[in-house]
Amino acid sequence: MTLSAADRREIDDLRADRTLTRRATVPALEEILYEPLPVLDHGFIRVIDYMGDDRAVVQAARVSYGRGTRRVSEDAALIRYLMRHRHSSPFEMCEIKLHVKLPIFVARQWIRHRTANVNEYSARYSILDREFYLPEPDMLAGQSTVNRQGRGEALPTAAAAEVRDRLRATAEAAFDAYDELLVPLAPAPEPTGDGPETDPVGLARELARITLPLSTYTQWYWKIDLHNLFHFLSLRADRHAQYEIRAYAERLLEIIERWVPLCAAAFRDYRRSGVTLSAGGLEVVRRLIAGEPVTAETSGLGRREWRELMAALGRQP
């Protein structure tokens, strides 16, 4: 991740400013406010603003005038109850606004979550920086033979180095073309005397950008409530998610643990590390507890659900 001197000064000025407020603030989140937290090679996430904390969830659940209860343990118990029973509206009372810099192909996965407010950097208006994502060699892998949208085994060292060189060369060539298209393509036309002389212009930015690869970095402001952020993380922090978006999700989890630690703990226990069972899966567990031998054939489950259940229970399918 690289920042220009102007960007660093702007961040330092924001962090040096102090504003008195009566609303709830979170010291652990204030520590990193505006500071870019690196992700991948050139990306980052910055917390720009937030509303609410753990107590705001409790307050909304009880529709009270106060800040929760006198005991953190009671707030934690209520938050865990809300998470366990999927009472989502109290979590919607907390919101966070983030500045995210990410590769375009990650952004296209990210934007599938249509529950946030987004404003993206405009390449029609501004010129994109020469920054593109280049995977580390150990992240380069062949196509999975069992998952049509995933990676398989990592490439051998020599092959990974060759692929990485080709990715770099392709992106560099695309940016060379982009830069060339933006400069004047031809001399200014001869003056006709019918109007003011015009300067030569390059190709319109909205057209020049189409030569750039999906690895190009874009930026946006992204504002979302805590309930929908948890849903985002339940999918994008999952081990089946693509590595690159999972890297951003892991950074978001660190931010949430600073912001709402009680809610983050409940999410970790019930959503991220917990398991949801179908009625058939629950019946299989009951039969196993009763000592009944159950096999894939006698379980009544599909083969994939059976394998997933056995993996969750730490058993060999």
Secondary structure, 3 states (H helix, E strand, C coil): CCCCHHHHHHHHHHHHCCCCCCCCCCHHHHCCCCCCEEECCCEEEEEEEEECCHHHHHHHHHCCCCCCCCCHHHHHHHHHHHHHCCCCHHHHHCEEEEEEEEEHHHHHHHCCCCCCEEEECCCCCCCCCCCECCCCHHHCEEECCCCCCCEEEECCHHHHHHHHHHHHHHHHHHHHHHHHHHCCCCCCCCCCCCCCCCCCCCCCHHHHHHHCCCCEEEEEEEEEEHHHHHHHHHHHCCCCCCHHHHHHHHHHHHHHHHHCHHHHHHHHHHHHCCCCCCHHHHHHHHHHHCCCCCCHHHHCCCHHHHHHHHHHCCCCC
